[in-house]
């Protein structure tokens, strides 16, 4: 007997398949188009073209270049012994660098048997060479040769462009030639290639060149001595000197690592910036940030007073490599920071130590009772003291006179204000202050030398 009969959906007692057809839907296809590669990094900084033209090919050749002073009645004839200096005068550029593209080559004339020495080089875009310009350069074996520019070609249609010059040896009997050229010099300059990189005029008069030499020498000595003296091999960072505990200043170390490199001292490559990111107060504005960005506005939001806190009060998570397990005992901590929304005092409360910065003279072997304020200062000027001791009051690094901008600021504090307000500095006064650093206390050396280095670098860029 069949299971089911007469049922159209069943066949021989088995359910017959009757699939339900669903309405078809359009399939969305992805269109793939070829696109040019787009870099996600966009640099909006505008760099003058003349700053990039310091990188030109060729071998360096240092010469003394005599550029003709041309007027309406002048002709490009080159050096003439019989011509009066009134009618033929030069601008002397000492120690100018040329980039040799074709080295000196010697040929002999088949008929006269005379020897000619020629070559070619590229000049930086700060100078426009003229046919007849002269230069004196070393030609080997301790001899100097006097060369004459025979041709010049501009290498680009742009205003800032390099020039290629061709030149020939004018005389190897240089005694009379150089003497004649020197008598016709009206103006003298010194060439400094580094200034081209920073968009400065690479030519300095003699007085400014002497200032530059003194500033550069003082800068190198201070930088070398500073990092050698205050770098701790034990903790691999910069440490406060002559304190009762090992003390770390996070704000100063951050400034040093951002502003100085191995060019100043090889020890910089080993300096560590310890992890204090669990406390938002350690990210607040400080005097060092104002110096870094050269902006006086930061002084409105910086802290003015600081003390010590125990390093054990920071995070104890070993994964974060915090300062807690570094072996350092104390950390310089702001007392009056400008709080941000990220700072939650209930979770970041820290207890300040009673002890604070301890002064110490720069000469070892002296007892605490022998420390006098005069030992912590530099030379005394006729108007104001060169520096104030760091411990003059309870303000951080510089005195309250600086933060309030009073008339009783020290010479150094006045120089810092001039720097922040983009005013010119007194080079001789800055050098006098810097050269007296060995008379300062070690705490003054620790905090004031980075400021001096910043001021010197700014003065060099302002020449």
Secondary structure, DSSP 8 states (H G I E B T S, - for coil): --SS-S-TTEETTEE------------------------S--------HHHHTT---SEEEEEEEEEE---TT-------TTS-TTTS-EEEEEEEEEEEEEEEEEEE-TTT--EEEEEEEEE-TT----TT-EEEEEEETTEEEEEEEEEEEE--SSSS--EEEEEEEEES-HHHHHHHHHHTEEEEEEE-THHHHTT--SEE-HHHHHHHHHHHHHHHHHHHHHHHHHEETTTTEE--SS-SS-EE-HHHHHHHHHH--TTT-GGGGG----B-TT-GGGGS--HHHHHHHT-GGGGGTS--BEEEEEGGGS---GGGTBGGGSS--EEEEESS----TT--HHHH---B-S-------SSTT--GGG--GGGG---B-SSSBS---TTSSSBSSS-HHHHHT-TT--HHHHHHHHHHTT----HHHHHHHHHTGGGS-HHHHHHHHHHHHHHHHHHHHT-
